Amino acid sequence: MRRFVLYIVLTQVVLALLMPTALAADEMTMGFCQGPHLEYDILDVTVQESSTSSSTTDTSEETVVDTSKENAGEVDPLKKDLLLDDFYENEYKKTVKYSELGKDTCGTAENSTTGYLEKGDCSLEGKIVTELVEFNASNITLDEDNKVVTVYASSCCLVGYMGLNSDMEDEIKCDDVRTVYSTDYVGCTMNNPAPCEKRTWIIGTSGMSLLKLTVKYLYVWAAGIVGTVALVTIIYNGIKISLSGVSGDVSAARDKILQAIMAIVLLFLSSLLLYTINPTFFG
């Protein structure tokens, strides 16, 4: 039994360590964000090449164009900054309107403008979001303002352009990578080519509510493990008693069954105590 538990723990640790590597390896599959984003043409913001070696002034809306051959083909910082400033000011910030669906959209419904779960919706509702990356919890509701929800995180390109990689294939050259969230795995994979990762949001209106949710989550998680181990112990030793003909083995198995039953009884009593202290602890 100890070896089995140790194997499960080691497996989880290895997966947690390998997850960042797997995500990094798949960054090439990143797509543009489905909501407001800027996909600009690299040819429109590059330094122009001219037969002359001096700098000239462009009479169009773009002001200064460097015509030196050594800079030909490079991105003009001035043009790029103007383009990004215009996007963020006029297209992104003014377009993204949080909480358009009304109250209680935090962690439950995607934003109607961006198409993703937005922490900004939670902020406007006066709620605090604590994100857990390594540990995943079941959905728990303490009350309508304090809850634990499962979300799925991915990444998309908010600002970038299409270029060519070393194999002369189209590839997104991203200037601004954004982490985005969805309510379910299917929606996450449909909207984002990048890998999706399960995460947990602990949503509360204050630090005390977050503490209550954390304690509740830890208790439910620990109680589930203890209950499962006790049940497996009872079943295993029950089978051992029915198959064993040695009195010593039968006596040891009975002792383990009694210990498992005592563990379940203590678990029940602790739950009863918590419910007596706080009737809303279990929702």
VOPAGU-2260 file (C-alpha; in pm, 1 decimal, decimal comma):
REM VOPAGU-2260
SITE   aa  ch    i         X         Y         Z
SITE  MET   A    0       0,0       0,0       0,0
SITE  ARG   A    1     280,2     240,8      86,7
SITE  ARG   A    2     455,1     164,4    -241,4
SITE  PHE   A    3     133,7     235,5    -432,5
SITE  VAL   A    4      83,8     572,8    -261,1
SITE  LEU   A    5     450,2     661,6    -316,7
SITE  TYR   A    6     414,3     572,1    -685,3
SITE  ILE   A    7     111,9     802,2    -723,8
SITE  VAL   A    8     291,4    1090,9    -551,9
SITE  LEU   A    9     605,6    1050,5    -763,9
SITE  THR   A   10     396,1    1034,9   -1080,0
SITE  GLN   A   11     224,4    1364,5    -994,0
SITE  VAL   A   12     559,7    1529,5    -918,9
SITE  VAL   A   13     710,3    1413,7   -1250,1
SITE  LEU   A   14     406,5    1536,5   -1445,4
SITE  ALA   A   15     422,5    1873,7   -1269,6
SITE  LEU   A   16     791,1    1908,7   -1357,2
SITE  LEU   A   17     739,1    1809,2   -1719,3
SITE  MET   A   18     434,6    2027,7   -1779,2
SITE  PRO   A   19     625,3    2358,1   -1833,1
SITE  THR   A   20     857,9    2181,3   -2078,4
SITE  ALA   A   21     565,6    2042,9   -2273,5
SITE  LEU   A   22     401,6    2383,0   -2293,2
SITE  ALA   A   23     722,7    2548,4   -2405,7
SITE  ALA   A   24     774,4    2287,5   -2676,8
SITE  ASP   A   25     431,1    2362,9   -2822,7
SITE  GLU   A   26     463,8    2739,2   -2833,2
SITE  MET   A   27     498,7    2715,4   -3212,4
SITE  THR   A   28     127,8    2624,1   -3236,3
SITE  MET   A   29      12,1    2948,7   -3077,5
SITE  GLY   A   30    -264,4    3134,8   -3260,1
SITE  PHE   A   31    -401,9    3485,8   -3242,3
SITE  CYS   A   32    -650,5    3564,2   -2966,3
SITE  GLN   A   33   -1012,2    3524,7   -3074,3
SITE  GLY   A   34   -1117,8    3859,4   -2925,2
SITE  PRO   A   35    -960,0    4198,7   -3003,0
SITE  HIS   A   36    -604,2    4147,8   -3128,1
SITE  LEU   A   37    -359,6    4310,0   -3365,8
SITE  GLU   A   38    -225,0    4109,4   -3659,8
SITE  TYR   A   39     -12,0    4359,2   -3844,5
SITE  ASP   A   40     169,2    4328,3   -4174,0
SITE  ILE   A   41     546,3    4333,0   -4124,7
SITE  LEU   A   42     590,1    4503,3   -4464,7
SITE  ASP   A   43     396,8    4805,2   -4342,8
SITE  VAL   A   44     629,4    4871,6   -4050,8
SITE  THR   A   45     969,0    4786,5   -4201,0
SITE  VAL   A   46    1245,3    5021,3   -4298,2
SITE  GLN   A   47    1228,8    5095,9   -4670,8
SITE  GLU   A   48    1533,0    5045,1   -4895,7
SITE  SER   A   49    1624,7    5320,4   -5140,4
SITE  SER   A   50    1893,4    5380,4   -5400,9
SITE  THR   A   51    2016,2    5677,2   -5200,5
SITE  SER   A   52    2209,9    5646,9   -4877,3
SITE  SER   A   53    2061,4    5948,0   -4700,3
SITE  SER   A   54    1748,2    5974,0   -4489,7
SITE  THR   A   55    1435,6    6120,5   -4648,0
SITE  THR   A   56    1100,5    6229,9   -4520,2
SITE  ASP   A   57     786,8    6040,6   -4622,7
SITE  THR   A   58     490,7    6265,4   -4706,2
SITE  SER   A   59     236,2    6001,2   -4603,4
SITE  GLU   A   60     103,9    5949,7   -4248,8
SITE  GLU   A   61     421,3    5764,2   -4144,8
SITE  THR   A   62     676,8    6034,1   -4073,2
SITE  VAL   A   63    1043,8    5933,4   -4079,9
SITE  VAL   A   64    1173,5    5651,4   -4300,2
SITE  ASP   A   65    1534,7    5537,6   -4272,1
SITE  THR   A   66    1663,2    5448,5   -4620,8
SITE  SER   A   67    2011,8    5326,5   -4530,4
SITE  LYS   A   68    2079,9    4981,7   -4684,3
SITE  GLU   A   69    2225,2    4839,4   -4365,5
SITE  ASN   A   70    1884,4    4887,2   -4196,9
SITE  ALA   A   71    1670,9    4769,3   -4487,2
SITE  GLY   A   72    1412,0    4508,2   -4389,0
SITE  GLU   A   73    1427,5    4583,6   -4016,1
SITE  VAL   A   74    1121,6    4690,2   -3821,1
SITE  ASP   A   75    1096,1    5065,1   -3776,0
SITE  PRO   A   76    1059,0    5119,5   -3397,8
SITE  LEU   A   77     872,0    5446,3   -3442,7
SITE  LYS   A   78     610,9    5299,1   -3675,8
SITE  LYS   A   79     569,4    4994,1   -3458,6
SITE  ASP   A   80     522,7    5196,0   -3140,6
SITE  LEU   A   81     262,2    5415,9   -3309,7
SITE  LEU   A   82      81,0    5108,6   -3436,7
SITE  LEU   A   83      77,1    4939,1   -3095,4
SITE  ASP   A   84     -26,9    5257,1   -2914,7
SITE  ASP   A   85    -316,5    5300,8   -3155,3
SITE  PHE   A   86    -424,7    4938,8   -3105,0
SITE  TYR   A   87    -414,4    4943,7   -2727,4
SITE  GLU   A   88    -580,7    5283,0   -2700,5
SITE  ASN   A   89    -847,4    5263,1   -2969,3
SITE  GLU   A   90    -910,0    4896,9   -3039,5
SITE  TYR   A   91    -830,2    4696,0   -2728,4
SITE  LYS   A   92    -880,5    4900,9   -2414,0
SITE  LYS   A   93   -1192,3    5075,4   -2541,6
SITE  THR   A   94   -1339,7    4758,2   -2688,9
SITE  VAL   A   95   -1298,1    4525,7   -2391,7
SITE  LYS   A   96   -1588,4    4596,5   -2159,1
SITE  TYR   A   97   -1605,8    4381,8   -1850,5
SITE  SER   A   98   -1922,1    4245,6   -1689,5
SITE  GLU   A   99   -2144,9    4301,0   -1992,6
SITE  LEU   A  100   -2343,0    3993,0   -1889,8
SITE  GLY   A  101   -2423,0    4144,1   -1551,4
SITE  LYS   A  102   -2340,4    4028,0   -1200,8
SITE  ASP   A  103   -2200,0    3685,4   -1112,9
SITE  THR   A  104   -2004,5    3633,1   -1435,5
SITE  CYS   A  105   -1681,6    3593,2   -1238,8
SITE  GLY   A  106   -1546,4    3244,7   -1305,5
SITE  THR   A  107   -1871,9    3122,3   -1459,6
SITE  ALA   A  108   -1915,4    3289,1   -1800,4
SITE  GLU   A  109   -1681,3    3409,2   -2072,8
SITE  ASN   A  110   -1661,8    3779,9   -2141,1
SITE  SER   A  111   -1882,4    3872,2   -2436,1
SITE  THR   A  112   -1609,5    4087,0   -2595,5
SITE  THR   A  113   -1296,6    3877,4   -2555,5
SITE  GLY   A  114   -1459,0    3532,6   -2552,6
SITE  TYR   A  115   -1253,3    3429,0   -2246,9
SITE  LEU   A  116   -1293,3    3424,2   -1871,0
SITE  GLU   A  117   -1165,5    3757,9   -1745,2
SITE  LYS   A  118   -1024,2    3832,5   -1401,5
SITE  GLY   A  119   -1130,7    4190,1   -1468,4
SITE  ASP   A  120   -1493,5    4079,2   -1436,7
SITE  CYS   A  121   -1412,6    3952,2   -1088,3
SITE  SER   A  122   -1240,4    4279,0    -993,3
SITE  LEU   A  123   -1541,9    4486,5   -1096,2
SITE  GLU   A  124   -1761,0    4263,3    -881,0
SITE  GLY   A  125   -1533,3    4330,7    -582,9
SITE  LYS   A  126   -1386,7    3980,3    -576,4
SITE  ILE   A  127   -1031,2    3854,9    -538,4
SITE  VAL   A  128    -898,5    3568,3    -750,7
SITE  THR   A  129    -620,0    3338,9    -629,3
SITE  GLU   A  130    -497,1    3103,6    -900,7
SITE  LEU   A  131    -358,9    2758,5    -820,7
SITE  VAL   A  132    -140,8    2606,8   -1091,2
SITE  GLU   A  133       3,3    2286,4    -947,5
SITE  PHE   A  134    -299,0    2165,7    -749,6
SITE  ASN   A  135    -647,4    2109,5    -888,6
SITE  ALA   A  136    -959,8    2111,0    -673,1
SITE  SER   A  137   -1320,1    2015,3    -725,6
SITE  ASN   A  138   -1569,3    2297,9    -761,6
SITE  ILE   A  139   -1678,8    2416,3    -416,8
SITE  THR   A  140   -1926,7    2691,4    -330,6
SITE  LEU   A  141   -1917,6    2850,4      13,3
SITE  ASP   A  142   -2180,0    3108,0     -88,6
SITE  GLU   A  143   -2263,3    3303,2    -404,2
SITE  ASP   A  144   -1958,9    3529,5    -363,3
SITE  ASN   A  145   -1702,4    3275,4    -242,9
SITE  LYS   A  146   -1625,7    2965,4    -443,0
SITE  VAL   A  147   -1364,9    2741,6    -602,2
SITE  VAL   A  148   -1394,4    2687,2    -977,2
SITE  THR   A  149   -1197,2    2486,9   -1229,5
SITE  VAL   A  150   -1071,1    2678,3   -1532,6
SITE  TYR   A  151    -854,9    2590,1   -1831,3
SITE  ALA   A  152    -563,1    2814,7   -1921,7
SITE  SER   A  153    -399,3    2855,2   -2258,7
SITE  SER   A  154    -204,8    3123,7   -2440,9
SITE  CYS   A  155    -265,9    3327,5   -2751,0
SITE  CYS   A  156     -97,0    3607,0   -2940,5
SITE  LEU   A  157    -243,2    3949,6   -2870,4
SITE  VAL   A  158      -4,8    4139,9   -3098,9
SITE  GLY   A  159     209,1    3991,3   -3376,1
SITE  TYR   A  160     257,0    3919,5   -3743,3
SITE  MET   A  161     291,8    3620,5   -3974,1
SITE  GLY   A  162     649,1    3531,9   -4065,5
SITE  LEU   A  163     851,0    3234,9   -4187,8
SITE  ASN   A  164    1040,8    2989,9   -3970,4
SITE  SER   A  165    1362,2    2806,6   -4059,9
SITE  ASP   A  166    1161,0    2554,3   -4266,0
SITE  MET   A  167    1004,9    2837,8   -4468,3
SITE  GLU   A  168     665,6    2770,8   -4314,6
SITE  ASP   A  169     420,9    3031,4   -4187,0
SITE  GLU   A  170     469,6    3105,4   -3820,8
SITE  ILE   A  171     327,3    3366,0   -3587,8
SITE  LYS   A  172     590,3    3607,1   -3459,3
SITE  CYS   A  173     430,1    3722,8   -3135,8
SITE  ASP   A  174     514,4    4049,6   -2960,1
SITE  ASP   A  175     257,4    4015,0   -2680,0
SITE  VAL   A  176     156,4    3673,8   -2546,3
SITE  ARG   A  177    -158,1    3665,2   -2333,7
SITE  THR   A  178    -271,8    3393,4   -2093,4
SITE  VAL   A  179    -641,8    3326,1   -2149,3
SITE  TYR   A  180    -896,2    3116,2   -1958,9
SITE  SER   A  181   -1201,9    2911,3   -2049,2
SITE  THR   A  182   -1469,7    2739,9   -1842,6
SITE  ASP   A  183   -1420,6    2396,1   -1999,8
SITE  TYR   A  184   -1151,6    2198,7   -2180,6
SITE  VAL   A  185   -1344,3    2164,3   -2506,3
SITE  GLY   A  186   -1392,1    2539,3   -2535,8
SITE  CYS   A  187   -1027,2    2596,7   -2451,7
SITE  THR   A  188    -899,3    2363,6   -2724,0
SITE  MET   A  189   -1144,5    2494,0   -2983,6
SITE  ASN   A  190   -1044,5    2857,2   -2935,0
SITE  ASN   A  191    -667,6    2815,5   -2890,2
SITE  PRO   A  192    -415,0    2603,1   -3083,9
SITE  ALA   A  193    -179,4    2619,2   -2785,3
SITE  PRO   A  194    -202,3    2347,4   -2515,6
SITE  CYS   A  195    -462,6    2385,6   -2241,2
SITE  GLU   A  196    -378,8    2340,0   -1874,7
SITE  LYS   A  197    -623,1    2273,7   -1590,0
SITE  ARG   A  198    -607,5    2529,9   -1311,3
SITE  THR   A  199    -809,8    2635,9   -1008,4
SITE  TRP   A  200    -949,3    2976,4    -920,0
SITE  ILE   A  201   -1025,6    3049,4    -554,4
SITE  ILE   A  202   -1270,3    3340,3    -569,5
SITE  GLY   A  203   -1357,8    3543,0    -260,9
SITE  THR   A  204   -1460,3    3889,3    -149,4
SITE  SER   A  205   -1187,2    3918,4     116,1
SITE  GLY   A  206    -878,1    3751,3     252,8
SITE  MET   A  207   -1081,8    3579,1     526,3
SITE  SER   A  208   -1319,2    3426,9     273,2
SITE  LEU   A  209   -1023,3    3300,2      72,7
SITE  LEU   A  210    -883,3    3144,5     390,0
SITE  LYS   A  211   -1216,9    2973,7     460,4
SITE  LEU   A  212   -1229,1    2835,7     107,2
SITE  THR   A  213    -871,2    2712,2     132,2
SITE  VAL   A  214    -939,2    2534,5     463,3
SITE  LYS   A  215   -1257,4    2383,2     322,1
SITE  TYR   A  216   -1078,9    2264,7      10,5
SITE  LEU   A  217    -792,1    2112,3     209,5
SITE  TYR   A  218   -1033,4    1936,6     444,8
SITE  VAL   A  219   -1245,1    1793,1     161,5
SITE  TRP   A  220    -929,9    1683,5     -21,9
SITE  ALA   A  221    -778,1    1518,8     287,0
SITE  ALA   A  222   -1110,0    1359,7     386,4
SITE  GLY   A  223   -1145,0    1211,8      40,7
SITE  ILE   A  224    -798,9    1057,1      57,4
SITE  VAL   A  225    -851,5     919,1     410,1
SITE  GLY   A  226   -1192,1     777,4     321,4
SITE  THR   A  227   -1061,5     614,9       5,5
SITE  VAL   A  228    -761,3     459,4     180,7
SITE  ALA   A  229    -984,0     330,1     464,1
SITE  LEU   A  230   -1231,4     177,2     219,9
SITE  VAL   A  231    -956,0       9,3      17,9
SITE  THR   A  232    -801,7    -121,4     342,5
SITE  ILE   A  233   -1133,1    -275,5     451,2
SITE  ILE   A  234   -1191,3    -440,4     113,1
SITE  TYR   A  235    -834,8    -567,8      85,6
SITE  ASN   A  236    -822,7    -717,4     433,8
SITE  GLY   A  237   -1172,3    -859,7     395,6
SITE  ILE   A  238   -1054,4   -1051,1      89,7
SITE  LYS   A  239    -741,6   -1150,4     277,8
SITE  ILE   A  240    -950,3   -1296,6     563,7
SITE  SER   A  241   -1169,7   -1495,5     324,3
SITE  LEU   A  242    -869,9   -1644,8     145,4
SITE  SER   A  243    -630,9   -1696,4     435,6
SITE  GLY   A  244    -637,6   -2005,4     652,0
SITE  VAL   A  245    -371,2   -1891,8     896,9
SITE  SER   A  246    -510,5   -1758,0    1222,3
SITE  GLY   A  247    -230,3   -1506,0    1264,0
SITE  ASP   A  248    -300,6   -1348,8     923,9
SITE  VAL   A  249    -672,9   -1337,5     999,4
SITE  SER   A  250    -613,2   -1161,3    1332,1
SITE  ALA   A  251    -384,0    -900,6    1173,5
SITE  ALA   A  252    -633,4    -837,8     895,1
SITE  ARG   A  253    -916,1    -789,6    1145,8
SITE  ASP   A  254    -707,2    -536,6    1338,5
SITE  LYS   A  255    -645,7    -337,3    1021,1
SITE  ILE   A  256   -1017,9    -342,1     938,5
SITE  LEU   A  257   -1099,9    -213,0    1286,9
SITE  GLN   A  258    -839,8      62,3    1248,3
SITE  ALA   A  259    -987,8     162,0     913,7
SITE  ILE   A  260   -1338,4     172,8    1064,3
SITE  MET   A  261   -1209,0     388,3    1350,3
SITE  ALA   A  262   -1054,0     626,8    1096,1
SITE  ILE   A  263   -1390,6     661,9     919,5
SITE  VAL   A  264   -1565,6     722,1    1252,3
SITE  LEU   A  265   -1312,9     993,0    1347,1
SITE  LEU   A  266   -1358,0    1150,2    1004,5
SITE  PHE   A  267   -1733,9    1158,5    1054,0
SITE  LEU   A  268   -1700,0    1308,1    1404,1
SITE  SER   A  269   -1462,9    1578,2    1279,2
SITE  SER   A  270   -1712,1    1667,4    1004,0
SITE  LEU   A  271   -1990,2    1682,5    1262,8
SITE  LEU   A  272   -1778,0    1912,6    1479,8
SITE  LEU   A  273   -1703,5    2146,0    1188,9
SITE  TYR   A  274   -2071,5    2154,0    1094,3
SITE  THR   A  275   -2163,6    2235,4    1456,3
SITE  ILE   A  276   -1915,4    2522,9    1467,3
SITE  ASN   A  277   -2011,5    2655,2    1122,5
SITE  PRO   A  278   -2327,0    2512,7     958,7
SITE  THR   A  279   -2228,7    2674,0     625,5
SITE  PHE   A  280   -1886,8    2504,6     614,6
SITE  PHE   A  281   -2010,0    2234,3     375,3
SITE  GLY   A  282   -2224,6    2475,7     175,6
